[in-house]
Amino acid sequence: MSKQHGRRIGGMMMSCGTAATLLAIAPQTHAQTWHGASVTTNNFNDGANWVGGVAPVNNGTANLIFGGTTRLSPVVNVAYDVNSVTFNNTAGAFNISPGTILAIRGGGITNNDLTTQTFSCPITVSASQNWTTASGSLTINNNVALNANLTLNAPVGSITFSGLVTGAGALTKSGNSSATIGNSSYSGPRW
């Protein structure tokens, strides 16, 4: 084998090894679907409330899916860090109840149902994201900390904030429907 051929093979092996290492450390996202089957609690960390009997991982990689009409007031009973929250087209009118902070990463929030979905827990926007009202509306009744940029995509339903909106992240709106920032002192970049 020539010296040059050996270098090419060594370089390819190094590239493959680097790619394998990056894949091994990249966080995997996990979809978790709420079905509210616990006989005792509405708590986020009660595995009986989630399909498969296991609560979502609490490391920013879980994609939470809400549908159906059972236990419509899930309680964020411990601080939770998720990638996204989606209400599918069979969701009842959920009210994500207060307890502690729900941190949401780049996957954002999407409402695909005709009903209004409500968040009564404080929310931290942990990574730039979109909140989308594809069918129904979103109401945020608690404080929102913009640690990153937030785009309100409201082509159909409205998005309403009743609590304080704070932080250095930019707030942008797109779509034909309304976005209302109620009793807030937010002074960052805005549409």
N, C-alpha and C positions, 0 to 999 in steps of 0.2 A: 504494500500500500504506500502511495506517495505521501510525502509530508503535507502537501496541500490538501489531498483527499482526507487525510486524518484530521486536519483543522476543521474542514467543513462538517464532518461527522460530529466532531466534538462540539462545534458551534450549534448544530441542530439539536444535539442532546441537551445542551445548556438551555436553549430556547424552550424545548419541550418540558424540561424540569422546572423552569421559571413559570411557564403557563400552568402546569399542574399545581404548583405551589399557590399561585393566585386563585385558581379555581377552588382549592381546598380551603382557603381562608375567606372567600367571598361569602357573605351571609346569604342563606337561602330563605326565601319568603315562604310562609306557611298560611294557607287558607284555613280559617276556623269559622264554622257556621253555628250561630246561636239557635238553639231550639227550646231553651228554657225548661228543660225536663227535671230540674232539681225539685225535690219535694219540700226543701227547707229554705232555700235562699234565692235571691236574684243576683247574687254576687258574680262579678267577672271571673274571680279565681276559683269558682266552684265548677269543676270539670263536668258535673252532671248537666250543666246548662249548655254544653257544647256538644255537637255531633262528634262521636268517637269517645266521649267521656273524659276528655282531657282539656283543661283550660289552655288558652292560647299562650305561646311563649311570650315572655315579657322582656323582649330585647330589641324591639323596633322592626322585627321582620314579619309579624303576624298581619295577615289581611283578614279583618273581621267582616263577616257577612251576616246581615240580619234579614230575616224573612219570616213569614207566618204571623200569628197573632197570639202567641203564648208568652207570658211574662214580658210584657211590653216596657217594663221599667228596669232594665239591667242596671246594677249598681257598680260603679267603679270603686270598689271597696279598698283597693290598694293602688298606689300609683302605677299606671300602665303605660307602656311605651310600645306603640304599634306602627305598622307601615301605612295601613289604610282602613277606612270604615266604609262599607257599601251596604245600602238598603236595596234589596232586590225588588222586583215588580210584584211580589206577593206580600210585602211587608205591611204590617199594621202600622199604626201611629206610635212609634217608639219614643220614649223619653229616657235618654241615657242619664241616669240619676247621679246626683252629686255624691261624693265621698271624698275622693282625692283627684289629682290631676291626671288627665288623659293626654299623653304626648303623642302627636301624630307626625309621622315622617312623610317622605315624598309621595306616597300613594294618595294622600288627601282623603276627602269625603265625597261620596257620590250618592244621591238619592234618585233611584230609578222607579220609585213608586209614586202614586198620585197623592198620597197623604203627606202631611207635614211631619218631618222628623225633628225631634227636639233634643238638644244637648243641654242638660242642667248642671253638668260637671264643668270645672275649669279645663280649658284646653291650652296646650302649648304647641305651637307650630314649630316643629323641630327641624324641618327641612323645607325648601321651597316646594309648593304644592298647589293644587287646584281643589276648590270645593265646588261641586257641580250639582245643579238641580236639573236633571234630565227630564223629570216629570213633576214631582211635587216640590215642596219648599223645605227650607232649613231654618230653624230658629235656634239661636244660641243664647241661653238665658244666664250664662255665667261669664266670667272673664276669659279673654283670649290673649295669650302672650305671643306676639309675633317675633320669634327668634330667627325667622327666615321669611322670605317673601310669600305672600298668599294671593292667589288669583281667584276671585269669585266669578265662576262661570255660571250665569243664570239665564239660559236660553228660554226656560219655561217658567219654573217656580221662582219665588223670591227668596232672598237670604236676609235674615234679620238678626242683628246683634242687640241684646238688651244689657249686657254687662260691659265692663271696661275692655277696650282694645288697647293694648300697650305694646311697646317693643320697637326695635329698630327696623324690622322687616317692612317692605313696601306692601301696600294693599292696592290691588288692581281689580277692576270689574270688567267683565265682558258679558255679552248677551243682552237680550231685549228686556228681561224682567228686572225688578228693582232689587237693590241692596240697601239696607238701612242700618246705619250705625247710630244706635240710640244714645243713651246716657254715657258718653265716652269722652275721654280726654285725648284720644289718639291724635297725634300731630305729625306722624311720619308721612312718607311719600304716599300719595293717594291718587286714584284715578281722577 
